[in-house]
C-alpha cells in the first residue's frame, strides 16, 4: 500500500471510502460529496499534507486526517481514519494499521503523545457530520479500528455517550419545579457568540444559538448553547440540533432550570421542522446527568472513547 498526501482529485474516492467505512461500523452515512468537502477540505486551516491516503494500484483504500491542538502543539491528534471494503489483497485492519503507523512514525517530535478520535468535536470540523453527530471518539461499533488501536499500543481514556431525543415523540414532562418555572419565567432565543480563531472556523458550518431562562426584571437565570445547521453550508443534516452541556452539568448534573430549558428546546424544535436533538456527555452511562436526560426522553444511541498513547519521555 502506497501512502501519500491528499490531492484535489481524491475527493470522490474519499467520499466513497467514508461511506464504506461507516457501513462496516453499522452506521450508514448520508453524507454527500459536497458535505464532506465543505466540512473538511474547504476549511481555512485545512492542510493537504495532514490528510494521508492509502492507495493500491492507483485506487484509494483508506485515508487518515491528522491535526494538532493548542493545548499540546507536539501531540498528534487523529480525528478520523477510515478504510474501505478491504479489497486489493488487503484487509481493513491492515489498511487502518498502515495509515496509523505511517502517521505516528511521521510525528514530530518522535514519541509525541498520540490521540485517536475526538469527542464533542468543535475544533477539527467534524462536529455534526453524518454519522458522527457531536462526536464520541472511536465508536464501540467500529470493531476493526478498536482492534488495531489496541494492537499498536493505544489505550481508551475519556468515554463518551451520545444521547438523542426524538422531537415527534417528545412529551413535555410536568412536575412541581417545571410548573413553577413556567409561571415565573420565560424563555428567550438569541444568537450565541461565535468565538475566535480555529474554533470559530471549525464551527463555520453551524449556526450557533442560545436559549435563556429569563426571570423577574429581565435577568438571565440560566442558558444553554446549541447549534443548528448553517443553511448555506448544510454540512449537518438540517433536521438535527446539537446541544452542548458545560463541564459542570456533565459532572454534577443539571439543576431544574437547565432541565426546564432543555425540555423547552426539544418541545419548540417541532415548530422549526427539527426531528432530533443530540448531545454528547463525557461519561460511560453511570453519571447522574444520564438519568436526568432519560427523564426528558433522551435515549442513548451510541458510545465511544478517545484512545491515547502517552508521550515517551
N, C-alpha and C positions, 0 to 999 in steps of 0.2 A: 504494500500500500504506500503510495506516494503521498506525503503530507506537505502541503504548500499553503500560502496565504490566499485570501479571498481575491477574486477577480469579478468585475462587473457582470460578466456573462454567466456567473454561477447562480444567479438569483433563482431561476426556475428550478434548478436541481436542489437548492437549499430548501425551497418550499416543499418539494416532493419528499425530501428526507424528513422534514418537520412533521408532515402528515403521517409518514410511515412509522416514525418513532413513537408518536403518541398513540397510534393504533395498537402497537405492541404493548404499550403501558396501560391499555384498557381505557383510553380517553381519546376517542376520535376527535380530531380537531376540525373546526370550521374556519380556521384562519386562512385568509386569502393571500395571494401573492402580494397584492398591494398592502395589506395589513402588515405582513412580515417586513416588507421594505420600509414602510412608514415607521414601524415600531422599533426596528433595529438599525437598518442600513442607512437611513436618512438622518440619523441623529448628528448634531453638530460635533459631538465628541466621538463619533464612530471612527475607528482607525482600521483600515483594511488589514494591517499586519496583525491585529488582535483576533481576527477570525481565521482559524485554521480549518482547512478542508482535507479530507482523506479521499484519494482518488485511485481507482484501479482501471487501467487501460482507458483513461480519459473520462470514466464515469465516476461521479461523486458517490461515495458510500457512507459518508458521515461528516459532521462538522462540529466545531467547538468554538465558543466565544470566551475570551479571557479579558480580564479587566483589573483595575487597581482600586483601592479605597483610599479616602482621605485620612482615615484613622491609621493605616499602616501602608505607606507607599511601597514597601518592599513585598508585601503579601500578594500572592497570586489568587485572584478570585475568578472562578469559572461559573458564571451564571447558568450556562446551559451547555450540554453536549448531547448530540443526537446521532443515532445510527439508523440506517435504512433496514431493508429486509434481510441483509446479510448474504447477498449473492456474491458472485465473482470469486468464489472459493474462500470467502471469509465469513466467520460467524459474527453476529452482532457484538458479542463480548470482545472479540479480537479487534473490531473496529473501535469500540469505545476505549479499550485499553491502549491501543496505539495512539489515539488522539490525546488521551490524558497524559501518557508518559512523555509524549513529544512536548506538550505544553509545560509540564513540570520540569523537564530537563532543560528547557529553554528559559526558565525563570531566572531572573537576576535580582539579587544575588542567589547563588546556588544554595539550596537548603532553606529557602524562604518558606514562610507559612503558606499553606495551600488550603483554599476553601472551595468546596464543590457545592453549588446550589446557593440560592439566596431566598430568604423568607420575607414576605410582605415587602416585595421589591419596589422601591421608589427611587433607586439610584442608578439602575442599569438599563431601564427602558422596558423591562418585561412585564411590569405590573399591569394587569388587565388583559394581557394577550391570551387568546384562547389556545389551549385549555387551561392555562396556568392560573387565571384569576389573580388574586392578591399575592399568590406565591406561598409555597410551603417547603421550599428547599427541594431536595430529591424525593420524589414521591415514593411511598411504600410499594406502590404497584409497579414501579419501574425496576423490575427484578434484575435484569441484566446489568443495569448501571450500578445497582446496590452491590451485586456480587463483585464487580470489577473494582469499585471503590474500596471494598474491604480487602481485596486481593493486593492492591497497591499500597496499602497501609493507612488509609484514611479511616477516621472513626466518627460516628454520629455524635453531634453535640446538641445544639438547640433543636427542639422538636416543635412542630407547628401543626395546628388543626385548622382546616378551612370549614367555616360554618356558613350555611346558606338558608335564607328564608324565602319561601315561595309567596309572592305578593298575592296571587289569586286565592291561595288557601288561608291567608292570614286573617285571624280574628283578634281584634284589639282586646287585650286582657283588661279586666276591671277589678281593682282592689281598692282598699281604703286610701292608700297613698296616691294612686292614679286619679281617683275621683277628686281628691283634694287639690291636686296639681291642675286638673282640668278647670277647676273653679277659680283658682287664684293666679294662674299664669297663662301665657300664650306662647306659641312657637313662632319663630321667625327664620326665614331662609335668606341667606346672603351669599355673596361670592367670597370664597376663602382666599387668604393671601397665597400667592403663588410660591414664594420663596425665592432663593437666589442660586446662581451657579449651576452646577451639574444636576442637582436635584430638580430644579425647575425645568431644565432641558429634558431630563428623563421622564418627566410627567407632562410633557407638552402635548401628548395625545389625549390627555384627560382634562375634564372641566371641573376644577375644584370648587366645592360648595361647603356651606356651613349651616347647620341647624342649631338655633339657640333657644334656650328657655328663658323667657323674659318675665320678671316678677314686677312687683309694685314699683312705680317710679321709673319704669323702663330699664331697670337694672338686669343685666345678664346674670343668670344664676348658674348656667351650665351650657356647654356646647359640644357638638360632635362634628368632626370633619368627614366629608365623604366626597366621592368622585363619580362623575358621570362620563360617558364617552364624549370626547370633543366631536362636534358634528362635522367638522372639516377633516380631521384626521381619520376618525372612525376605525381606530385600531381595536378598541374594546367593543364587544358586542353592545349595540345601542340600547338593548333592553336590560342591561345589568347596571348595578350600582355597587360601588365598593366603599365600605365604611372603615375608618381607621380608629382603633381604640388606643389611647395612650398607655404608656407603660404601667402607670398606677392602676388603671382599670383592669388591665390584664392580670396583674399580680394580686391585687386586693379585692377585685370585684367592682361592680358598678353600683352606685347609690341609686335611690329611687328616681331622682331627677334624670340621670343619664339613661336609665331603663325606659322611662317615660318618653324621652326624646327619641330613642331608638325605635320604640313601638310606633311613635307618631310618624317617623320617617318611613317605616315599612307600610303603614296604612296609607300615607299620602302618595307613595310610589305608584299606586294604581292609576292615579289621575295623570301621571306623566308617562303612561304606557310602558312602565318598567315591569319586568317579570320576576327578577331575582335581586335580592340584596345580599351581598357577600362580605365577609370579614375574616381575617386571619388572627388567630390567637397563638402566641408562643407558649404552648403547653401541650402535654401529652393526653389531655382529656380528663385530668384529675382536678384541675383548678375550679374554684367556686364560680368563676365567670362563665365556664362552660355550662354549668347547671342553670345559671341565670339566662343565658342565651336560649337554652332549651325551653325555658318557661315562656319565652317570646316566640316559640315555634321555629327557632333555627334548628337545622339538622346538620350533623357532621357529614361532609361529603368526601373529604379526602384528608390524608395526613402525610407528613414528610419530615425531613430533618436536614440540617446543614451538616455536611461531612468535612472533617478538618484533619490535616496533618500539620502538627505544630513545627515551627522553625527549628532547625538543627543549629545549636549554638557551637 
